[in-house]
Amino acid sequence: MTNIETLKDYELMLEDNHYKVIMFISDWCPDCHYADRFWGHFETIYEGVNFYRVDREVLPNIAKDLNIFGVPSYIIYKGDRIIARYVDKYRKTFEQVKRFIDNNV
């Protein structure tokens, strides 16, 4: 899993043509800390899919442009195109996130 910490990191991530799943988090968010416990495990399940984290407070313009106001939230890309969004303010379980990825990758 890679942390996206700058706009340049985000732009470089978009250049990759593979499937990518981004988790948007905030440090103050207890549900985000809960999701962090299982986030790295997805890399072992999905070969060929890249996983990223974006702190909504560090890169607020990206989050705003993508209408990410609730965290944790997830976006799946293929190349630079958004394939699916799982965006709301509620806690997501491992099973819910896995189902979202399974249905869209």
Secondary structure, DSSP 8 states (H G I E B T S, - for coil): -EEE-SHHHHHHHHH--SEEEEEEE-TT-HHHHHHHHHHTTHHHHSTTEEEEEEETTTSHHHHHHTT--SSSEEEEEETTEEEEEE--SS---HHHHHHHHHHH-
